């Protein structure tokens, strides 16, 4: 089963920001719909690494899913852990055919540094 079952249509907003124009449906390993209107930065790689890991790399469709999971903190209406969100990101990259080495580097990047974004979104959840 393919990782993405709908076309990805993004609108460029400003450096490092894109808006999802049409819902994006992912079907691997679970079904997740990223709604139109969500803002993403694609892959949040440090600028120093862009020559080898650009934000728009082959993993970018999986990064949109990951951004959505971090933003919402939920999957099918239930809370999701950061570990689960990161593992779904890894699974989506694999289903997209991202090579093993790049997949692992990007995955470990979010495992090591993703806590900053995850905690910022959860703090916002509690403030609402």
LINFENNOR-V877630 format. One record per run of one state. SS is the DSSP state (2 for helix, 1 for strand, 0 for the rest). FROM is the first residue (numbers start at 1). TO is the last residue. Records with the same first field share a line. If there is no record, write none. Layout:
# LINFENNOR-V877630
SS=FROM-TO / FROM-TO
This chain:
# LINFENNOR-V877630
0=1-3 / 5-9 / 15-16 / 21-23 / 28-30 / 35-38 / 41-46 / 50-59 / 73-73 / 76-77 / 80-81 / 96-99 / 114-114 / 128-128
1=4-4 / 10-14 / 17-20 / 24-27 / 31-34 / 39-40 / 74-75 / 78-79
2=47-49 / 60-72 / 82-95 / 100-113 / 115-127
